[in-house]
Amino acid sequence: MRRVCLGLGALLSVSVAVSACEYVWEDETPQLKRSGAPQGRPEPQRIAKPKPVTPPDVRPTLAPGEEVSGMQKIPEGGKKLDLTALRESGELILASNIPGLGDFNNVVDEFENTLSKSDGTNPFIVSFTFKTPRKLKGVKVLSTYSDYKWAFSSKDGKRFVTDVIIDGQWSTIAFKEPIVCSTCQVEVLRVVRDNFVHLNEIEFYE
């Protein structure tokens, strides 16, 4: 910084009164960077980013149908079909909504302690196609490791849906009138915890 003093004559020629001495800066003072907003301007509003919304844990459901009790009895004289023999002879074709799941024979092998487990698909659907149509009087289902509901539907549009069945308990639907079935399906819904359906057995009666 260099100090400069003006003489009295110079002061008299100045129309605006100034001090007798001024300070002249040889080098401009570096401007400091300000972390906030420029002086005299309002601080911008900070908008919080919305938190991601976690979808609720919605349980899968069965498509609607005629609601029936799942604790009925097979009519007198009802005969259980040998689904394993029908399958082995080519009279019955099994399919599922879970490609490549594995051996469906566990579902029709007449052993309660064997099962087919879904890959997390819920409901687990098994379809039955008979080469020769069958006149069914009723259907029985067994599922374990969770309370469950199930549905039976036939190609002609008839559909029945049960109430909730206790884990590991057999459930039965008996038809008021026999259903002639060429293609039909059974859907089993796990109703608690995860969606891995454990389907032990399906039985048809004619």
DRENVOFI-612499 format. One record per atom (N, C-alpha, C): x, y, z; residue in three letters. Coordinates in steps of 0.05 Angstrom, whole numbers, plus 5000, padded with zeros to 4 digits. Example, Ala and Ser with C-alpha at 12.3 -4.5 7.8 and 13.67 -1.06 7.14 Angstrom:
BEGIN
526448865156ala;524649105156ala;526449345156ala;525749555142ser;527349795143ser;525850015157ser;
//
This chain:
BEGIN
501749765000met;500050005000met;501850255000met;501050454983arg;502650704981arg;500850934990arg;501851105008arg;500351325018arg;500851575000arg;498751714991val;498951944974val;497552174987val;498952414990cys;497752655002cys;497452864981cys;495152984980leu;494653204960leu;495353474973leu;496353644956gly;497053914966gly;494554074970gly;494854304983leu;492554484989leu;491254584964leu;492954654943gly;491754754918gly;490054554904gly;490954314905ala;489254104893ala;486654064907ala;486854104934leu;484454064949leu;482454284943leu;483354534938leu;481554754933leu;480154724906leu;481454584887ser;480254554860ser;478154334859ser;478054174880val;476053954880val;473454054890val;471354024875ser;468654124882ser;467353964904ser;468253724908val;467153564929val;469253534950val;468453584975ala;470353574997ala;471153295002ala;473853255002val;474952995009val;476953025030val;477852815041ser;479852825061ser;482552895049ser;484253005064ala;486853095053ala;488652875045ala;488152655056cys;489852425049cys;488052195040cys;488752045019glu;487351805009glu;489251575009glu;488151335008tyr;489751095006tyr;489150974979tyr;491250934964val;491050804937val;492250524939val;490650324931trp;491650044932trp;493049984906trp;495549894908glu;496949824884glu;495949554873glu;495349374890asp;494349104882asp;491549074893asp;489748984876glu;486948944885glu;486848704905glu;485448744926thr;485148544946thr;483648304935thr;484748064937pro;483347824927pro;480647794941pro;478747724925gln;476047684937gln;475747404948gln;474747404972leu;474347144986leu;471947004975leu;472146744973lys;469846584964lys;467946544987lys;465446594981arg;463346575001arg;461946304999arg;461646165021ser;460345905020ser;457345915018ser;456146135028gly;453246165027gly;452346305002gly;449946405002ala;448846554979ala;450146824978ala;450046964955pro;451147234953pro;449747414973pro;451247614983gln;450147795003gln;447747944992gln;445747965008gly;443348105000gly;441347934985gly;442047684978arg;440147504965arg;439247294985arg;436747204984pro;435747005003pro;437046734998pro;437446595020glu;438546325018glu;436446145004glu;437246004982pro;435345834968pro;434145614986pro;431645554982gln;430345344998gln;431445074989gln;432044905009arg;432944635003arg;430444445003arg;430144304981ile;427844124978ile;428743844984ile;427643725004ala;428443445011ala;427543254990ala;429243064982lys;428442864963lys;426442674976lys;424342604961pro;422342424973pro;423542154978pro;422742035001lys;423741765008lys;422341564990lys;423741354982pro;422441144966pro;420241014981pro;418040974967val;415640844980val;415940544978val;415840415001thr;415940125001thr;413140004997thr;412739844976pro;410039744972pro;409239564995pro;406639565002pro;405739395024pro;405939105017pro;406238935038asp;406438645033asp;403638535028asp;402938535002val;400238444994val;400338154988val;398737995002arg;398737704998arg;397337644971arg;398237434957pro;396837344933pro;394037234941pro;392337234922thr;389637134926thr;388836944903thr;386636794908leu;385536624887leu;383436784872leu;383136724846ala;380936844831ala;378336754843ala;376236924842pro;373736844855pro;372336614841pro;370636484856gly;369036264845gly;366836214866gly;365435994863glu;363435914882glu;364735834908glu;364135974930glu;365535924955glu;364235684969glu;365835484976val;364835244988val;366635175012val;365435005029ser;367034905052ser;369134705041ser;371434715053gly;373534525045gly;373634275062gly;371534245079met;371434015098met;368933845092met;368533775067gln;366333605060gln;367133315060gln;365233145052lys;365832855051lys;365232755023lys;366932575013ile;366432454987ile;363832294989ile;362032314969pro;359532174970pro;359931874972pro;358031744984glu;358031454987glu;358431324960glu;360331134959gly;360930984934gly;362931124917gly;364031354926gly;366031484910gly;368631324909gly;369731294885lys;372131124881lys;374531304873lys;376731264887lys;379131424882lys;380431334855lys;381031524838leu;382431464813leu;385331414819leu;386431224805asp;389331164807asp;390731354787asp;391331594796leu;392531794778leu;395331724769leu;396831574786thr;399531494777thr;399331294754thr;397531104756ala;397230904734ala;396231044709ala;394331224712leu;393331364688leu;395531534675leu;397231644691arg;399431804680arg;401431624665arg;402131404678glu;404131224666glu;403031094640glu;400431064638ser;399330944614ser;398831154592ser;399231404598gly;398731614579gly;395931714578gly;394231614596glu;391431704598glu;391231974612glu;393232054626leu;393232304641leu;395732464636leu;395432714630ile;397732894627ile;397633114649ile;399833134664leu;400033344684leu;401633584674leu;400833824682ala;402434064675ala;402134254698ala;403734474697ser;403734654719ser;404334944709ser;403835134726asn;404535414720asn;407435474727asn;408935264735ile;411835304742ile;413435124724ile;414435224702pro;416035064683pro;418534954696pro;419134704690gly;421534574700gly;421634534730gly;419334524743leu;419334484772leu;420434214780leu;419934004764gly;420933744772gly;418733534769gly;418933324785asp;417233094782asp;414533144796asp;412433154779phe;409733184791phe;408632934802phe;410032714799asn;409032464809asn;408532474840asn;410032654854asn;409632674882asn;406832774890asn;405532914871val;402933024877val;400732804874val;401332594860val;399332384855val;400332104862val;402432094879asp;403631834885asp;402431684909asp;400331804921glu;398931684944glu;400631674969glu;402731824971phe;404331844995phe;404132125007phe;403132155032glu;402732415043glu;405332555050glu;407432405055asn;409932535063asn;411732615040asn;410932585015thr;412332684992thr;410932934982thr;412333104969leu;411033354960leu;412533474936leu;411133664923ser;412433834903ser;412334124915ser;414634254915lys;414834524926lys;415134724904lys;413534934905ser;413635144884ser;416235304887ser;416935454867asp;419335624867asp;418835904878asp;416735934893gly;416036204903gly;413536304889gly;412536144869thr;410136224855thr;407736134872thr;405936324877asn;403636274894asn;401136414882asn;399036264874pro;398535984880pro;400135794861pro;400235544869phe;401435334854phe;399135194840phe;399335184813ile;397135084797ile;398034824783ile;396434614785val;396934364771val;394534304754val;394934264728ser;392734194710ser;392833904702ser;390433794698phe;390033514691phe;388533494665phe;389633354646thr;388333304621thr;387933004617thr;385432914616phe;384832634613phe;384232574584phe;385432354574lys;385032264547lys;382132174544lys;381132044564thr;378231964565thr;376932124588thr;374932294582pro;373732454603pro;372732294626pro;373032414650arg;372232274675arg;369932424688arg;368132274700lys;365932384715lys;366632404744lys;367432644753leu;368432674781leu;366232744801leu;366432604824lys;364632664846lys;365832844867lys;368532844868gly;369833014888gly;372833024884gly;374133204899val;377033244898val;378033284926val;380433164932lys;381633204958lys;384533324954lys;385333494973val;387933624971val;389233624998val;391933594998leu;393533615023leu;395833805017leu;396134005034ser;398434195033ser;399534235061ser;402134265063thr;403434285089thr;405134545091thr;406234595116tyr;408034815122tyr;406635085122tyr;404035095118ser;402535345119ser;399535285117ser;397835445131asp;395035435125asp;394635505095asp;392535405083tyr;392235435055tyr;389335455046tyr;388935555022lys;386335545008lys;386835414981lys;384735314970trp;385035194943trp;382535224927trp;382935184901ala;380635214882ala;380734984862ala;378334904853phe;378134704831phe;376534834809phe;377534804784ser;376034914761ser;376234714738ser;374034714723ser;373934534700ser;373634694674ser;374134564652lys;374134694626lys;371434824620lys;369334704631asp;366634804624asp;365935054640asp;367735154657gly;367235404671gly;366535384700gly;366035144710lys;365435104738lys;367935164755lys;367635314776arg;369935384793arg;369035394822arg;370535264840phe;369835254868phe;372335344884phe;371935504905val;374135614921val;373435554950val;375435434964thr;374935354993thr;375535585012thr;374735545037asp;375635725058asp;378435645066asp;379535765087val;382335705095val;382435435109val;384335275102ile;384735005113ile;387235005131ile;387034865153ile;389334855172ile;391634705160ile;394034805164asp;396534685155asp;396534375161asp;397134225140gly;397433935143gly;394833775145gly;392533905141gln;389933775143gln;388833725115gln;387833485111trp;386533425085trp;384033605082trp;383533675056ser;381133835050ser;379733705027ser;377033715028thr;375333575008thr;373133754997thr;372833744971ile;370433864958ile;368833644945ile;366233624952ala;364533424940ala;362533574923ala;362233484898phe;360433624879phe;357533524883phe;355733714881lys;352933644884lys;352033464861lys;353133524837glu;352633364814glu;355433294802glu;355833044793pro;358432974782pro;359233164759pro;361833224757ile;362833394736ile;364333224716ile;363533244691val;364933104669val;367433274663val;369733144667cys;372233304666cys;374133174645cys;374833344625ser;376933264606ser;379533424613ser;379133674620thr;381333844629thr;380433994653thr;381933994674cys;381334134699cys;383934214713cys;383634374733gln;386034454748gln;385434504777gln;387534464793val;387434514822val;389434734828val;388634944842glu;390335164850glu;390535164880glu;393035154891val;393435154920val;394935414927val;393735564946leu;394835824955leu;395935804983leu;398435864987arg;399535885014arg;398736165025arg;397636165049val;396436415059val;398036555081val;400236445090val;401836585110val;404836565103val;406436745115arg;409336755112arg;410136775082arg;411836595073asp;412936625046asp;410936505025asp;411836495000asn;410136404978asn;411036134966asn;412535984981phe;413435724972phe;411335514980phe;409635444961val;407435264966val;408434974968val;407634834989his;408434544992his;405834384987his;405734264963leu;403434104955leu;404133814957leu;402733674976asn;403433394981asn;401833204964asn;399233254961glu;397633054947glu;395033174936glu;394233064913ile;391533124901ile;390232864894ile;387732834902glu;386232584896glu;383632654882glu;382932504862phe;380332524848phe;378632284853phe;376032324856tyr;374132104861tyr;371932114840tyr;371231874831glu;369031854811glu;366931654820glu;
//
